[in-house]
C-alpha cells in the first residue's frame, strides 16, 4: 500500500488478481472505494504512537457471565 493517497484502479485490479479473488470488472469497481476507506483507517492506526505502553488482549470464557 502506498504511503499516501489512494491506489489506482489498475493497481487495485492487480491486487485482486494476485489474491485470486476472481472478481468481475463491476465487482472490482464496487469494491475499490471500500478498500480506499479502510486503507485510510489503517493508515490512521499505523500513525498512532503508543510509546512504551503494552497492549494486551484477554479472553474470558465465561463472559458475559462475570
The first five atom37 places (N, CA, C, CB, O) and aatype in JSON, in Angstrom:
{
  "aatype": [20, 20, 20, 20, 20, 20, 20, 20, 20, 20, 20, 20, 20, 20, 20, 20, 20, 20, 20, 20, 20, 20, 20, 20, 20, 20, 20, 20, 20, 20, 20, 20, 20, 20, 20, 20, 20, 20, 20, 20, 20, 20, 20, 20, 20, 20, 20, 20, 20, 20, 20, 20, 20, 20, 20, 20, 20, 20, 20, 20, 20, 20, 20, 20, 20, 20],
  "atom_mask": [
    [1, 1, 1, 1, 1],
    [1, 1, 1, 1, 1],
    [1, 1, 1, 1, 1],
    [1, 1, 1, 1, 1],
    [1, 1, 1, 1, 1],
    [1, 1, 1, 1, 1],
    [1, 1, 1, 1, 1],
    [1, 1, 1, 1, 1],
    [1, 1, 1, 1, 1],
    [1, 1, 1, 1, 1],
    [1, 1, 1, 1, 1],
    [1, 1, 1, 1, 1],
    [1, 1, 1, 1, 1],
    [1, 1, 1, 1, 1],
    [1, 1, 1, 1, 1],
    [1, 1, 1, 1, 1],
    [1, 1, 1, 1, 1],
    [1, 1, 1, 1, 1],
    [1, 1, 1, 1, 1],
    [1, 1, 1, 1, 1],
    [1, 1, 1, 1, 1],
    [1, 1, 1, 1, 1],
    [1, 1, 1, 1, 1],
    [1, 1, 1, 1, 1],
    [1, 1, 1, 1, 1],
    [1, 1, 1, 1, 1],
    [1, 1, 1, 1, 1],
    [1, 1, 1, 1, 1],
    [1, 1, 1, 1, 1],
    [1, 1, 1, 1, 1],
    [1, 1, 1, 1, 1],
    [1, 1, 1, 1, 1],
    [1, 1, 1, 1, 1],
    [1, 1, 1, 1, 1],
    [1, 1, 1, 1, 1],
    [1, 1, 1, 1, 1],
    [1, 1, 1, 1, 1],
    [1, 1, 1, 1, 1],
    [1, 1, 1, 1, 1],
    [1, 1, 1, 1, 1],
    [1, 1, 1, 1, 1],
    [1, 1, 1, 1, 1],
    [1, 1, 1, 1, 1],
    [1, 1, 1, 1, 1],
    [1, 1, 1, 1, 1],
    [1, 1, 1, 1, 1],
    [1, 1, 1, 1, 1],
    [1, 1, 1, 1, 1],
    [1, 1, 1, 1, 1],
    [1, 1, 1, 1, 1],
    [1, 1, 1, 1, 1],
    [1, 1, 1, 1, 1],
    [1, 1, 1, 1, 1],
    [1, 1, 1, 1, 1],
    [1, 1, 1, 1, 1],
    [1, 1, 1, 1, 1],
    [1, 1, 1, 1, 1],
    [1, 1, 1, 1, 1],
    [1, 1, 1, 1, 1],
    [1, 1, 1, 1, 1],
    [1, 1, 1, 1, 1],
    [1, 1, 1, 1, 1],
    [1, 1, 1, 1, 1],
    [1, 1, 1, 1, 1],
    [1, 1, 1, 1, 1],
    [1, 1, 1, 1, 1]
  ],
  "atom_positions": [
    [[0.85, -1.18, 0.0], [0.0, 0.0, 0.0], [0.88, 1.23, 0.0], [-0.96, 0.0, 1.21], [1.84, 1.3, 0.77]],
    [[0.58, 2.19, -0.84], [1.38, 3.41, -0.88], [1.32, 4.18, 0.43], [0.93, 4.29, -2.02], [0.37, 4.04, 1.2]],
    [[2.35, 4.99, 0.67], [2.41, 5.78, 1.89], [1.26, 6.76, 1.98], [3.73, 6.51, 1.98], [0.66, 6.92, 3.05]],
    [[0.93, 7.44, 0.89], [-0.12, 8.43, 0.89], [-1.01, 8.25, -0.32], [0.46, 9.84, 0.91], [-0.59, 7.71, -1.34]],
    [[-2.27, 8.69, -0.19], [-3.18, 8.66, -1.32], [-3.77, 7.29, -1.56], [-2.49, 9.13, -2.54], [-3.49, 6.32, -0.86]],
    [[-4.59, 7.26, -2.57], [-5.27, 6.03, -2.93], [-4.48, 5.27, -4.0], [-6.69, 6.33, -3.43], [-3.69, 5.85, -4.74]],
    [[-4.72, 3.98, -4.07], [-4.13, 3.19, -5.14], [-4.97, 3.41, -6.39], [-4.05, 1.67, -4.76], [-6.17, 3.69, -6.3]],
    [[-4.37, 3.29, -7.53], [-5.11, 3.46, -8.77], [-6.0, 2.24, -9.0], [-4.14, 3.66, -9.98], [-5.82, 1.19, -8.37]],
    [[-6.96, 2.4, -9.89], [-7.86, 1.29, -10.21], [-7.08, 0.12, -10.79], [-8.96, 1.74, -11.2], [-7.39, -1.04, -10.51]],
    [[-6.05, 0.42, -11.6], [-5.23, -0.64, -12.19], [-4.46, -1.39, -11.1], [-4.26, -0.05, -13.22], [-4.39, -2.62, -11.13]],
    [[-3.89, -0.66, -10.14], [-3.16, -1.31, -9.04], [-4.11, -2.18, -8.21], [-2.48, -0.26, -8.14], [-3.76, -3.29, -7.82]],
    [[-5.31, -1.65, -7.94], [-6.28, -2.41, -7.16], [-6.71, -3.68, -7.9], [-7.5, -1.54, -6.84], [-6.84, -4.74, -7.3]],
    [[-6.92, -3.55, -9.21], [-7.29, -4.71, -10.03], [-6.2, -5.78, -9.97], [-7.54, -4.28, -11.51], [-6.49, -6.97, -9.85]],
    [[-4.94, -5.34, -10.04], [-3.82, -6.28, -9.97], [-3.75, -6.95, -8.6], [-2.51, -5.56, -10.27], [-3.47, -8.15, -8.51]],
    [[-4.01, -6.19, -7.54], [-4.0, -6.79, -6.19], [-5.09, -7.85, -6.07], [-4.2, -5.7, -5.1], [-4.87, -8.92, -5.49]],
    [[-6.27, -7.56, -6.62], [-7.38, -8.52, -6.57], [-7.04, -9.78, -7.37], [-8.67, -7.88, -7.1], [-7.36, -10.89, -6.94]],
    [[-6.4, -9.61, -8.51], [-5.99, -10.76, -9.32], [-4.95, -11.6, -8.59], [-5.44, -10.3, -10.68], [-5.05, -12.82, -8.57]],
    [[-3.94, -10.93, -7.99], [-2.9, -11.66, -7.25], [-3.48, -12.41, -6.06], [-1.81, -10.7, -6.78], [-2.97, -13.47, -5.68]],
    [[-4.53, -11.86, -5.47], [-5.17, -12.51, -4.32], [-6.06, -13.67, -4.76], [-5.98, -11.5, -3.53], [-6.54, -14.44, -3.93]],
    [[-6.28, -13.8, -6.07], [-7.09, -14.9, -6.59], [-8.57, -14.73, -6.31], [-6.61, -16.19, -6.0], [-9.29, -15.72, -6.18]],
    [[-9.05, -13.49, -6.23], [-10.46, -13.25, -5.9], [-11.41, -13.55, -7.05], [-10.63, -11.83, -5.47], [-12.58, -13.83, -6.82]],
    [[-10.92, -13.49, -8.28], [-11.75, -13.79, -9.43], [-12.93, -12.83, -9.58], [-12.25, -15.19, -9.34], [-14.04, -13.25, -9.91]],
    [[-12.69, -11.55, -9.35], [-13.75, -10.56, -9.42], [-13.99, -10.11, -10.85], [-13.42, -9.35, -8.55], [-13.07, -10.03, -11.66]],
    [[-15.25, -9.82, -11.15], [-15.6, -9.23, -12.44], [-15.31, -7.74, -12.35], [-17.11, -9.5, -12.82], [-15.14, -7.2, -11.26]],
    [[-15.26, -7.07, -13.51], [-14.91, -5.65, -13.55], [-15.85, -4.81, -12.68], [-14.93, -5.14, -14.99], [-15.39, -3.92, -11.97]],
    [[-17.14, -5.07, -12.74], [-18.09, -4.32, -11.93], [-17.87, -4.52, -10.44], [-19.5, -4.72, -12.28], [-18.04, -3.59, -9.65]],
    [[-17.49, -5.73, -10.07], [-17.22, -6.03, -8.66], [-15.97, -5.29, -8.18], [-17.06, -7.54, -8.45], [-15.92, -4.79, -7.06]],
    [[-14.96, -5.23, -9.05], [-13.73, -4.5, -8.7], [-14.04, -3.03, -8.49], [-12.65, -4.68, -9.81], [-13.58, -2.42, -7.52]],
    [[-14.82, -2.46, -9.39], [-15.17, -1.03, -9.29], [-16.02, -0.74, -8.06], [-15.91, -0.58, -10.55], [-15.91, 0.34, -7.48]],
    [[-16.85, -1.69, -7.66], [-17.69, -1.52, -6.47], [-16.87, -1.66, -5.18], [-18.84, -2.54, -6.48], [-17.14, -0.98, -4.2]],
    [[-15.87, -2.53, -5.2], [-15.08, -2.81, -4.0], [-13.99, -1.78, -3.74], [-14.46, -4.17, -4.13], [-13.61, -1.57, -2.59]],
    [[-13.49, -1.13, -4.79], [-12.37, -0.2, -4.63], [-12.63, 0.94, -3.65], [-12.01, 0.39, -5.96], [-11.76, 1.2, -2.82]],
    [[-13.78, 1.64, -3.68], [-14.0, 2.71, -2.7], [-14.0, 2.21, -1.25], [-15.31, 3.41, -2.99], [-13.57, 2.91, -0.34]],
    [[-14.47, 0.99, -1.06], [-14.46, 0.4, 0.29], [-13.03, 0.12, 0.72], [-15.3, -0.9, 0.32], [-12.66, 0.37, 1.87]],
    [[-12.22, -0.39, -0.21], [-10.81, -0.62, 0.08], [-10.12, 0.69, 0.45], [-10.11, -1.27, -1.12], [-9.36, 0.74, 1.42]],
    [[-10.38, 1.74, -0.32], [-9.76, 3.04, -0.05], [-10.14, 3.56, 1.33], [-10.18, 4.06, -1.11], [-9.29, 4.1, 2.04]],
    [[-11.39, 3.39, 1.72], [-11.85, 3.84, 3.03], [-11.1, 3.11, 4.14], [-13.36, 3.62, 3.18], [-10.59, 3.74, 5.07]],
    [[-11.04, 1.79, 4.06], [-10.38, 1.02, 5.11], [-8.86, 1.19, 5.08], [-10.73, -0.45, 4.97], [-8.21, 1.07, 6.12]],
    [[-8.3, 1.46, 3.91], [-6.86, 1.74, 3.84], [-6.55, 3.04, 4.58], [-6.39, 1.83, 2.37], [-5.52, 3.16, 5.24]],
    [[-7.45, 4.03, 4.46], [-7.26, 5.29, 5.19], [-7.36, 5.07, 6.69], [-8.3, 6.35, 4.73], [-6.59, 5.64, 7.46]],
    [[-8.32, 4.22, 7.12], [-8.43, 3.9, 8.55], [-7.17, 3.2, 9.05], [-9.66, 3.01, 8.8], [-6.67, 3.49, 10.13]],
    [[-6.66, 2.27, 8.25], [-5.44, 1.55, 8.65], [-4.26, 2.5, 8.75], [-5.13, 0.43, 7.64], [-3.43, 2.36, 9.65]],
    [[-4.17, 3.47, 7.83], [-3.08, 4.44, 7.88], [-3.15, 5.27, 9.16], [-3.12, 5.36, 6.65], [-2.12, 5.59, 9.75]],
    [[-4.37, 5.62, 9.58], [-4.52, 6.36, 10.84], [-4.05, 5.53, 12.01], [-5.98, 6.77, 11.04], [-3.36, 6.04, 12.9]],
    [[-4.4, 4.26, 12.04], [-3.98, 3.38, 13.13], [-2.46, 3.22, 13.17], [-4.64, 2.01, 13.0], [-1.86, 3.2, 14.24]],
    [[-1.85, 3.12, 12.0], [-0.4, 2.96, 11.95], [0.32, 4.24, 12.37], [0.04, 2.57, 10.55], [1.49, 4.2, 12.75]],
    [[-0.38, 5.36, 12.31], [0.22, 6.63, 12.69], [0.19, 6.91, 14.19], [-0.46, 7.74, 11.98], [0.8, 7.87, 14.65]],
    [[-0.49, 6.09, 14.97], [-0.59, 6.3, 16.41], [0.7, 5.85, 17.08], [-1.8, 5.54, 17.01], [1.19, 4.75, 16.82]],
    [[1.23, 6.69, 17.94], [2.43, 6.34, 18.69], [2.0, 5.94, 20.11], [3.45, 7.54, 18.72], [1.63, 6.79, 20.91]],
    [[2.06, 4.66, 20.39], [1.66, 4.16, 21.7], [2.78, 4.26, 22.73], [1.2, 2.73, 21.59], [2.57, 4.0, 23.91]],
    [[3.96, 4.64, 22.28], [5.08, 4.78, 23.2], [5.43, 3.45, 23.84], [4.75, 5.8, 24.28], [5.5, 2.42, 23.17]],
    [[5.65, 3.49, 25.13], [6.08, 2.3, 25.86], [4.9, 1.49, 26.4], [7.0, 2.69, 26.99], [5.1, 0.57, 27.19]],
    [[3.69, 1.83, 26.0], [2.52, 1.11, 26.5], [2.51, -0.32, 25.99], [1.22, 1.84, 26.08], [2.9, -0.59, 24.85]],
    [[2.07, -1.21, 26.84], [1.95, -2.61, 26.44], [0.47, -2.91, 26.25], [2.59, -3.56, 27.5], [-0.34, -2.68, 27.15]],
    [[0.13, -3.41, 25.1], [-1.26, -3.72, 24.81], [-1.51, -5.2, 25.06], [-1.63, -3.33, 23.35], [-0.69, -6.05, 24.71]],
    [[-2.66, -5.49, 25.67], [-3.0, -6.87, 26.0], [-4.43, -7.14, 25.57], [-2.82, -7.14, 27.52], [-5.32, -6.3, 25.73]],
    [[-4.64, -8.31, 25.02], [-5.99, -8.77, 24.71], [-6.25, -9.97, 25.6], [-6.15, -9.14, 23.19], [-5.48, -10.92, 25.62]],
    [[-7.35, -9.92, 26.35], [-7.7, -11.01, 27.24], [-8.98, -11.68, 26.77], [-7.87, -10.51, 28.68], [-9.87, -11.04, 26.21]],
    [[-9.05, -12.97, 27.0], [-10.24, -13.75, 26.66], [-10.77, -14.37, 27.95], [-9.93, -14.86, 25.58], [-10.05, -15.08, 28.65]],
    [[-12.02, -14.09, 28.24], [-12.67, -14.67, 29.4], [-13.78, -15.62, 28.91], [-13.24, -13.56, 30.34], [-14.8, -15.16, 28.4]],
    [[-13.59, -16.92, 29.07], [-14.56, -17.87, 28.52], [-15.94, -17.77, 29.15], [-14.06, -19.25, 28.69], [-16.92, -18.2, 28.54]],
    [[-16.04, -17.21, 30.34], [-17.35, -17.11, 31.0], [-18.02, -15.78, 30.74], [-17.2, -17.32, 32.48], [-19.09, -15.53, 31.3]],
    [[-17.44, -14.9, 29.9], [-18.05, -13.63, 29.61], [-19.31, -13.84, 28.8], [-17.08, -12.73, 28.87], [-19.26, -14.67, 27.89]],
    [[-20.36, -13.2, 29.01], [-20.61, -12.06, 29.86], [-21.09, -12.44, 31.26], [-21.62, -11.17, 29.2], [-21.64, -11.59, 31.97]],
    [[-20.9, -13.64, 31.65], [-21.36, -14.08, 32.98], [-20.6, -13.52, 34.16], [-21.3, -15.54, 33.05], [-21.01, -13.71, 35.3]],
    [[-19.49, -12.82, 33.91], [-18.7, -12.29, 35.02], [-19.24, -10.99, 35.54], [-17.28, -12.11, 34.6], [-18.68, -10.42, 36.48]]
  ]
}
